[in-house]
Amino acid sequence: GKLIFTLEKNGTAHIKSVGLARVDILPR
């Protein structure tokens, strides 16, 4: 599937897989 990666100003990364729920990766 297609992955969409976005990075917010607060440093939290979001990876979206089309058709699936969003996976949130917290900043270390």
Contacts in CASP RR format, 6 or more apart in sequence:
PFRMAT RR
TARGET T0000
AUTHOR 0000-0000-0000
METHOD contacts of the structure
MODEL  1
GKLIFTLEKNGTAHIKSVGLARVDILPR
1 17 0 8 1.000
1 18 0 8 1.000
2 17 0 8 1.000
2 18 0 8 1.000
3 15 0 8 1.000
3 16 0 8 1.000
3 17 0 8 1.000
3 18 0 8 1.000
4 15 0 8 1.000
4 16 0 8 1.000
4 17 0 8 1.000
4 18 0 8 1.000
5 13 0 8 1.000
5 14 0 8 1.000
5 15 0 8 1.000
5 16 0 8 1.000
6 13 0 8 1.000
6 14 0 8 1.000
6 16 0 8 1.000
7 13 0 8 1.000
7 14 0 8 1.000
8 14 0 8 1.000
10 27 0 8 1.000
11 27 0 8 1.000
12 24 0 8 1.000
12 25 0 8 1.000
12 26 0 8 1.000
12 27 0 8 1.000
13 24 0 8 1.000
13 25 0 8 1.000
13 27 0 8 1.000
14 22 0 8 1.000
14 23 0 8 1.000
14 24 0 8 1.000
14 25 0 8 1.000
15 22 0 8 1.000
15 23 0 8 1.000
15 25 0 8 1.000
16 22 0 8 1.000
16 23 0 8 1.000
17 23 0 8 1.000
END
